């Protein structure tokens, strides 16, 4: 990643190392997803990982969409 800015990098990335993200990789049918877990059974899609190109065109699986799932503990 290249950032062209007059703002010092210390200010841009301030607090970046303290960020705590709650991301999980889940299997949803044949599709793998990186999901930000919002509650025990709900998550927001961050990234889609699928070998089938048609899955990326499905608006149900677009990043930012909310999905319901059962967590595997």
N, C-alpha and C positions, 0 to 999 in steps of 0.2 A: 504494500500500500504506500502510495506517495501522497503526501499532503503539502500543497503549496499554500503557505500562509505566512503572514507577518506576525502572527501570534506565536509566542514561544511554545515548543512542544511540551514543556512542563505544565503549562496551563491547559493545553488541549487534552492531554492524557491524565490530568489530575483526578485521582480517585478511581482510575481504571483498574488498578490492581486490587481494590477493595470490593469491586462489583461481585455479587454472588448471584449467579444465574442458576435457575432451576430447570435445566434442560434434560430431557430424557430421549432415548432412542426407542421407538416403539414399532412394532410390526402390525400393520393394519391391512389384513388380507395379504396380497403379494407386494404391497408397498411398504417401504421403510420410511419413517418420518422422524425428524428431530422436532420435539414438541416442548414448549415451555409449559410446565405444569402449573396450572392456576389453582386447582383444588384436587381432591382425591380422584375425581372422575372426569375432570374437564381440562383441556389443554388448548393452546394456541399453536398452530403449525408454524414452525420457523423455517424448515427445510424439507423438501421432498426428495427421496432417493428411490428411483424406480427404473428398471430396465426398459419399461414400455413407455414410448414417447407420448402416447395418447393420454397417459395419466397426468402429464404436465398441463394439458389443455382443459382438464376437468376443473371447473370453478369451485367444486366442493373441497378440493385438495390444495387450493392456492395458499401461499404463505399469508398468515394473518387470520385465517379461518379458524373458528372454534370447533373442536371435536369432542365427543364423549367417548371415554374408554374405560376399561377395567384395569387398574394397576395390578401388576404381578409382583407381589412381595416375596 
